[in-house]
Amino acid sequence: MNLTEKQFETIDEYIQTFPEEVQSILEKMRQTIRRAAPEAEEAISYQIPAFKLNGNLVWFAAFKNHIGFYPMITGIQAFKKELSPYKGAKGSVQFPMEKPIPYDLVKKIVLFRRKENLEKKR
């Protein structure tokens, strides 16, 4: 499916467009983020799943060969060493589909971003 054709309104709608094995990875990403930042609001931003807490918190998305995770530049910088085995850019990282997704690392990054966004509020 060409994702640009569909305008998603919920994370559920987004996840349902993928094959079952990808859906389970996306749902686990969602739950990992939800547990780390329970007060964050689910959203669709840039047509991909997002979580907001006093501004943008993190995004994630599925692609042909990887799961993209977007914790802003600060989230990438703070975990540069742990993220070094993965491809990425300034504010993103790619977790290959053929390898286990590092959910514990995702949780740590979300906790970091949560703290950052809550401190921004003060």
C-alpha positions as CSV (number, residue, x, y, z in Angstrom):
1,M,0.0,0.0,0.0
2,N,1.2,3.5,-0.8
3,L,0.9,5.2,2.6
4,T,0.6,8.7,0.9
5,E,-2.8,7.6,-0.4
6,K,-4.3,7.1,3.0
7,Q,-4.9,9.7,5.6
8,F,-4.7,8.0,9.0
9,E,-6.6,9.3,12.0
10,T,-5.5,6.8,14.6
11,I,-2.5,4.6,15.3
12,D,-4.8,1.5,15.1
13,E,-5.7,2.5,11.5
14,Y,-2.0,2.8,10.7
15,I,-1.0,-0.5,12.2
16,Q,-3.8,-2.4,10.5
17,T,-2.4,-1.6,7.0
18,F,0.6,-3.9,7.6
19,P,1.1,-7.7,7.5
20,E,0.5,-9.5,10.8
21,E,4.1,-9.9,11.7
22,V,4.8,-6.2,11.3
23,Q,1.6,-5.3,13.2
24,S,2.9,-7.2,16.2
25,I,6.2,-5.3,16.1
26,L,4.4,-2.0,15.8
27,E,2.0,-2.8,18.6
28,K,4.9,-3.8,20.8
29,M,6.6,-0.4,20.0
30,R,3.4,1.3,20.9
31,Q,3.0,-0.5,24.2
32,T,6.7,0.1,25.1
33,I,6.2,3.8,24.6
34,R,2.9,3.8,26.4
35,R,4.4,2.1,29.5
36,A,7.4,4.5,29.5
37,A,5.2,7.6,29.1
38,P,1.6,6.7,30.2
39,E,0.4,10.2,30.2
40,A,1.5,10.9,26.6
41,E,-1.3,11.3,24.0
42,E,-1.4,9.1,20.9
43,A,-1.5,11.0,17.6
44,I,-0.8,10.7,13.9
45,S,1.8,13.2,12.8
46,Y,3.4,13.2,9.4
47,Q,1.0,10.3,8.7
48,I,2.9,8.0,11.2
49,P,2.2,7.1,14.8
50,A,3.3,9.7,17.3
51,F,3.2,10.4,21.0
52,K,2.9,13.9,22.4
53,L,3.6,15.1,25.9
54,N,4.1,18.8,26.3
55,G,5.0,18.8,22.6
56,N,6.3,16.1,20.4
57,L,7.7,13.1,22.3
58,V,8.5,10.3,19.7
59,W,7.3,8.8,16.4
60,F,7.7,5.4,14.9
61,A,6.9,3.8,11.6
62,A,7.3,0.6,9.5
63,F,9.1,0.4,6.3
64,K,10.0,-2.5,4.0
65,N,13.1,-3.6,5.9
66,H,13.1,-1.6,9.1
67,I,11.2,0.1,11.9
68,G,11.9,3.7,12.1
69,F,12.1,5.4,15.5
70,Y,12.2,9.2,15.8
71,P,13.0,10.5,19.3
72,M,14.2,13.9,18.2
73,I,17.9,14.9,17.9
74,T,18.3,14.9,21.7
75,G,17.1,11.3,22.1
76,I,19.6,10.2,19.5
77,Q,22.5,12.2,20.9
78,A,21.9,11.0,24.5
79,F,22.0,7.3,23.4
80,K,24.6,7.6,20.6
81,K,26.7,4.7,21.9
82,E,23.8,2.3,22.3
83,L,22.4,3.3,18.9
84,S,25.8,2.9,17.1
85,P,25.0,-0.6,15.7
86,Y,22.0,0.9,13.8
87,K,21.6,3.1,10.8
88,G,20.2,6.5,11.5
89,A,20.3,10.2,11.0
90,K,20.2,13.3,13.3
91,G,16.8,12.5,14.8
92,S,16.1,9.0,13.7
93,V,17.2,5.4,13.9
94,Q,16.4,2.3,11.8
95,F,15.9,-1.0,13.6
96,P,16.3,-3.8,10.9
97,M,13.2,-6.1,10.7
98,E,15.4,-9.3,10.6
99,K,16.9,-8.6,14.0
100,P,15.2,-8.3,17.4
101,I,13.9,-4.8,18.1
102,P,15.7,-3.3,21.2
103,Y,12.6,-2.5,23.1
104,D,14.5,-1.9,26.4
105,L,16.6,0.7,24.6
106,V,13.4,2.3,23.1
107,K,12.0,2.4,26.7
108,K,15.1,4.2,28.0
109,I,15.0,6.7,25.2
110,V,11.3,7.4,25.8
111,L,11.9,7.9,29.5
112,F,14.7,10.3,28.6
113,R,12.5,12.3,26.2
114,R,9.6,12.2,28.7
115,K,11.8,13.8,31.4
116,E,13.1,16.3,28.9
117,N,9.6,17.4,27.8
118,L,8.3,17.5,31.4
119,E,11.3,19.7,32.4
120,K,10.6,22.0,29.4
121,K,7.1,22.6,30.9
122,R,8.5,24.0,34.2
